[in-house]
Amino acid sequence: MSDTETIRRAAPRRVIVAIDGYSSCGKSTFARAIAARLGYIFIDTGAMYRAVTLHALERGAIRSGIVDEERVVALLDDLTIAFRFNPARGASDIYVNGEPVEGRIRTVEVSNCVSGVSAIPEVRRRLVAMQQELGRRRGVVMDGRDIGTVVFPDAEIKLFMTADPAVRARRRYDELQARGETVSLGEIERSVRARDEADTHRTVSPLRQAPDAVVLDNSHMSVEEQMEWFMRLYRQRTGEPATAEESCASR
Ligand code: DC
């Protein structure tokens, strides 16, 4: 093997994996697993929109579910968002202005208001700029609604995740039940369909599949099957072995 090839093998090319798709498809779980497998950073952009929404609720810029756009935009001037690895969780927690908010961004109140906040163009401009900065050095897996279309249109690997709405509702229902929350399956299916409608029909950066994205319908796939599917795609696209062990084994 030539010296150049040894160097190329020793330092695999780091790429961007952009994952977009419908809500409750398991995007974040899958993105986190891919990042762990490749030794990449995982960025949950939905958490960023949720964090801005929580901040707006706490500062009174959303009252009785009504989003005051001007006040939300004014709050952006003094807003910093950061991710810090939490070894206890084995994942990164999100911080707003230095305060940990991970445990408070997935409440029903935040979920109900986040569509209104994420539809504000100035909010999107600010968060997209932060996301682009976070992925500047590549080696990231980012999940959201507009990653392959707006944030990283040049991402090397783009996935568009989907699953049958009834299957997604069932998964969400099981998750909530496990957390001890009582909700009806019918109510969840209605909310899943309403979020699909809001995400795909909003005027600013609606959810749509990038022309060069690969569709992953995981209605009937386990997480392990999805990972095998992804690793085949990763190898095809990058020409790299998947892990350090595989990298050594192939020498
Ligand atoms: O992925 P999630 O359900 O946590 O996302 C929360 C909300 O944020 C969801 O209503 C869609 C919105 N979102 C967005 O508009 N753009 C993104 N890149 C990520 C999420």
Residues whose N, C-alpha, C, O or C-beta is under 5 A from the ligand:
A	BS01	DC	S23 T45 G46 A47 Y49 V114 S115 S118 D143 G144 R145 D146
